[in-house]
Amino acid sequence: MKIGILALQGAFAEHEKMLGGLGAETFEIRQKRDIETAFDGLIIPGGESTVQGKLLAELGLTERIKALIKGGLPVFGTCAGLLLLAKRIENDEHVYLGTMDITAVRNAYGRQLGSFSAAAEFGDMGEVPMTFIRAPYISGAGDGVEIMSRVGGRIVAARQNNMLVTAFHPELNDNKTVHSAFLDMVRAS
Amino acid sequence: MKNERFELNKNLAQMLKGGVIMDVTTPEQAKIAEAAGACAVMALERIPADIRAAGGVSRMSDPKMIKGIQNAVTIPVMAKCRIGHFAEAQILQAIEIDYIDESEVLSPADDKYHIDKTVFRVPFVCGARDLGEALRRINEGAAMIRTKGEPGTGDVVQAVRHMRIMQSEIRRFGSMSADELYEAAKELAVPYDLAVYVHENKKLPVVNFAAGGVATPADAALMMQLGAEGVFVGSGIFKSGNPEKRAAAIVKAVTNYEDADMLAELSEDLGEAMVGINEHEIELIMEERGK
């Protein structure tokens, strides 16, 4: 099992470490030639969505990655990754990959002073610790979207077929539940 | 609670990794920086090169000016306060800045004490020239470190020197025995637990960026290859001939810092770089401020 981690900007090393701990092989995606050979799953990390979105486009990655996801490649987006996958962002005119039928709100909890940590149920997999850094949340989801977690009434994790997103950062904790769930998705695909 | 806040603040720096933080003086420049792919902007009234040229006492920027920049962009906004000036830091926290840079670029307000950053809820980034300075700042509550370099010169030599010293000391700490570590912590005047962290993890406990004198995509790639986790660009962008193009090129250079073919392409046709001043030509040595 080989998981590509988008390494244009942000906290990609933390995902590598997490997946390494679960025994999955990872590689970094920094440009087109990195995705010429086949792989089994994709992680889009936290960081700044404006930076990652711009680099995706300028490095000629957007269309290729979009096609892979539409073709069923399992993908997991955290924070900025959620924004890149969202079909709509309420307070931002950009649509980046736009493959997932969700509406997101960017910087939904305000500036850094609004960053917080919490714990909540993730699907039926029990309670997981959640770190929110200048985080978004999901304000609307289409029919095919399964809600995985809510914090304070807001949707903070969701799944639609081969796409999993969290507004929080499971790669920043020791708890491996969410990454394990993603690897299960990869195995089942 | 305090500990949790420090973790969240450290985490924000993790999200900035692999990115470029750009100095901006107006909302227009901030928009240019954001559009070019900056992962954060540093709001200040005068960029370091102009501070150098103007001379005199240099202070925290007008909060109104900083707010103008906060309203212009959606990425994190940082601002500088003087070393030891905790009242300036309180003001920056009150306007909900995302990161405070307790910076040697401004005139120090205290020639002995840095700010006790543990009592603040917003994160701090501090400059360091070596491992000792870095760990002392972290002990005071800094959630991110950057090399000092020599700001406003367009000369990367000091940033290189500081990053090399830091990396070399980290390697040295990594290979020490337990008894050597006690002595090393004492010599650097740093807490033993932070020395142990470096020994065990072979890295700083917080994110480490390069800053000071970065002016070209090649400079940025050099700093990344030397171990920086991201880059601050101060005067280098808006003191150059074509800020938009240069900023975007530096952003791409930080992502693909090991790909010489791409770096060659990015370095083409960028217009005039900032003129810069050489090390032996500067009168005011900012890196000496705060130890």
Chai-1 contact restraints between the chains, C-beta under 6 A:
chainA,res_idxA,chainB,res_idxB,connection_type,confidence,min_distance_angstrom,max_distance_angstrom,comment,restraint_id
A,L8,B,T255,contact,1.0,0.0,6.0,A-B,restraint_1
A,Q9,B,G18,contact,1.0,0.0,6.0,A-B,restraint_2
A,Q9,B,G19,contact,1.0,0.0,6.0,A-B,restraint_3
A,Q9,B,C39,contact,1.0,0.0,6.0,A-B,restraint_4
A,G10,B,M15,contact,1.0,0.0,6.0,A-B,restraint_5
A,A11,B,Q14,contact,1.0,0.0,6.0,A-B,restraint_6
A,A11,B,M15,contact,1.0,0.0,6.0,A-B,restraint_7
A,R30,B,T255,contact,1.0,0.0,6.0,A-B,restraint_8
A,R30,B,N256,contact,1.0,0.0,6.0,A-B,restraint_9
A,Q31,B,N256,contact,1.0,0.0,6.0,A-B,restraint_10
A,G46,B,M15,contact,1.0,0.0,6.0,A-B,restraint_11
A,G47,B,M15,contact,1.0,0.0,6.0,A-B,restraint_12
A,E48,B,C39,contact,1.0,0.0,6.0,A-B,restraint_13
A,E48,B,I75,contact,1.0,0.0,6.0,A-B,restraint_14
A,V51,B,G19,contact,1.0,0.0,6.0,A-B,restraint_15
A,V51,B,G37,contact,1.0,0.0,6.0,A-B,restraint_16
A,V51,B,C39,contact,1.0,0.0,6.0,A-B,restraint_17
A,K54,B,G37,contact,1.0,0.0,6.0,A-B,restraint_18
A,L55,B,T255,contact,1.0,0.0,6.0,A-B,restraint_19
A,R111,B,E96,contact,1.0,0.0,6.0,A-B,restraint_20
A,R111,B,D98,contact,1.0,0.0,6.0,A-B,restraint_21
A,Q112,B,L12,contact,1.0,0.0,6.0,A-B,restraint_22
A,Q112,B,D98,contact,1.0,0.0,6.0,A-B,restraint_23
A,L113,B,E96,contact,1.0,0.0,6.0,A-B,restraint_24
A,S115,B,L8,contact,1.0,0.0,6.0,A-B,restraint_25
A,S117,B,E4,contact,1.0,0.0,6.0,A-B,restraint_26
A,T131,B,N11,contact,1.0,0.0,6.0,A-B,restraint_27
A,I133,B,N11,contact,1.0,0.0,6.0,A-B,restraint_28
A,I133,B,L12,contact,1.0,0.0,6.0,A-B,restraint_29
A,I133,B,M15,contact,1.0,0.0,6.0,A-B,restraint_30
A,L172,B,N11,contact,1.0,0.0,6.0,A-B,restraint_31
